[in-house]
């Protein structure tokens, strides 16, 4: 998102990805169509296990939470 008028051409594009096939296809398609031009593309993937805090609050053991997080991390990559 740009709040002000662009002063010079962009040099880098930032793309948030989830490492899924549709995400990879979107990046490949943008490159094939030339939408990125000569921009340098930086991909960002962040991982946060949903409901981890609620599991702690619900009294789930740390071992079970660690196992859940490890499983979700594998699914995310």
C-alpha positions as a LaTeX table, in Angstrom:
\begin{tabular}{lrrr}
\hline
Residue & $x$ (\AA) & $y$ (\AA) & $z$ (\AA) \\
\hline
Unk1 & 0.00 & 0.00 & 0.00 \\
Unk2 & 1.33 & 3.41 & $-0.93$ \\
Unk3 & 0.21 & 6.50 & 0.95 \\
Unk4 & 2.11 & 9.11 & $-1.04$ \\
Unk5 & 2.90 & 9.61 & $-4.69$ \\
Unk6 & 5.82 & 7.50 & $-5.86$ \\
Unk7 & 9.04 & 9.49 & $-6.24$ \\
Unk8 & 10.95 & 6.86 & $-8.25$ \\
Unk9 & 10.28 & 3.36 & $-9.59$ \\
Unk10 & 10.09 & 0.55 & $-7.07$ \\
Unk11 & 13.10 & $-1.75$ & $-6.86$ \\
Unk12 & 11.71 & $-4.49$ & $-4.61$ \\
Unk13 & 8.34 & $-6.21$ & $-4.29$ \\
Unk14 & 7.33 & $-8.00$ & $-1.09$ \\
Unk15 & 4.99 & $-11.00$ & $-1.30$ \\
Unk16 & 3.50 & $-12.77$ & 1.71 \\
Unk17 & 3.19 & $-16.48$ & 0.95 \\
Unk18 & 1.88 & $-19.52$ & 2.77 \\
Unk19 & 4.04 & $-22.07$ & 0.89 \\
Unk20 & 0.97 & $-23.67$ & $-0.67$ \\
Unk21 & 0.70 & $-24.67$ & $-4.32$ \\
Unk22 & $-1.77$ & $-21.83$ & $-5.11$ \\
Unk23 & 0.66 & $-19.35$ & $-3.54$ \\
Unk24 & 3.55 & $-20.70$ & $-5.65$ \\
Unk25 & 1.35 & $-20.57$ & $-8.75$ \\
Unk26 & 0.50 & $-16.92$ & $-8.08$ \\
Unk27 & 4.20 & $-16.02$ & $-7.91$ \\
Unk28 & 5.02 & $-18.05$ & $-11.05$ \\
Unk29 & 2.12 & $-16.49$ & $-12.96$ \\
Unk30 & 3.11 & $-12.94$ & $-11.98$ \\
Unk31 & 6.62 & $-13.65$ & $-13.25$ \\
Unk32 & 5.39 & $-15.28$ & $-16.47$ \\
Unk33 & 3.09 & $-12.34$ & $-17.21$ \\
Unk34 & 5.90 & $-9.89$ & $-16.54$ \\
Unk35 & 4.01 & $-8.18$ & $-13.75$ \\
Unk36 & 7.16 & $-7.85$ & $-11.68$ \\
Unk37 & 9.27 & $-6.38$ & $-14.47$ \\
Unk38 & 12.80 & $-5.97$ & $-13.17$ \\
Unk39 & 11.78 & $-5.82$ & $-9.52$ \\
Unk40 & 13.61 & $-7.88$ & $-6.96$ \\
Unk41 & 11.05 & $-10.17$ & $-5.31$ \\
Unk42 & 11.23 & $-10.89$ & $-1.59$ \\
Unk43 & 9.01 & $-13.67$ & $-0.23$ \\
Unk44 & 7.89 & $-13.68$ & 3.39 \\
Unk45 & 6.44 & $-16.65$ & 5.25 \\
Unk46 & 5.42 & $-16.35$ & 8.88 \\
Unk47 & 4.16 & $-19.13$ & 11.09 \\
Unk48 & 1.96 & $-18.80$ & 14.15 \\
Unk49 & 0.16 & $-21.86$ & 15.55 \\
Unk50 & $-3.49$ & $-20.96$ & 15.99 \\
Unk51 & $-5.01$ & $-21.37$ & 19.44 \\
Unk52 & $-1.69$ & $-22.04$ & 21.20 \\
Unk53 & $-2.55$ & $-19.50$ & 23.87 \\
Unk54 & $-5.99$ & $-20.99$ & 24.37 \\
Unk55 & $-4.47$ & $-24.43$ & 24.85 \\
Unk56 & $-2.31$ & $-23.07$ & 27.66 \\
Unk57 & $-5.30$ & $-21.30$ & 29.18 \\
Unk58 & $-7.34$ & $-24.53$ & 28.98 \\
Unk59 & $-4.71$ & $-26.37$ & 31.00 \\
Unk60 & $-3.32$ & $-28.55$ & 28.19 \\
Unk61 & 0.11 & $-29.91$ & 29.13 \\
Unk62 & 3.19 & $-28.22$ & 27.68 \\
Unk63 & 4.23 & $-31.53$ & 26.08 \\
Unk64 & 0.93 & $-31.74$ & 24.20 \\
Unk65 & 1.18 & $-28.09$ & 23.15 \\
Unk66 & 4.75 & $-28.62$ & 21.90 \\
Unk67 & 3.59 & $-31.66$ & 19.92 \\
Unk68 & 0.73 & $-29.64$ & 18.42 \\
Unk69 & 3.06 & $-26.78$ & 17.46 \\
Unk70 & 5.57 & $-29.18$ & 15.87 \\
Unk71 & 2.79 & $-30.80$ & 13.83 \\
Unk72 & 1.44 & $-27.45$ & 12.67 \\
Unk73 & 4.94 & $-26.29$ & 11.74 \\
Unk74 & 5.35 & $-29.39$ & 9.54 \\
Unk75 & 2.00 & $-28.72$ & 7.89 \\
Unk76 & 3.01 & $-25.12$ & 7.19 \\
Unk77 & 6.19 & $-26.03$ & 5.33 \\
\hline
\end{tabular}
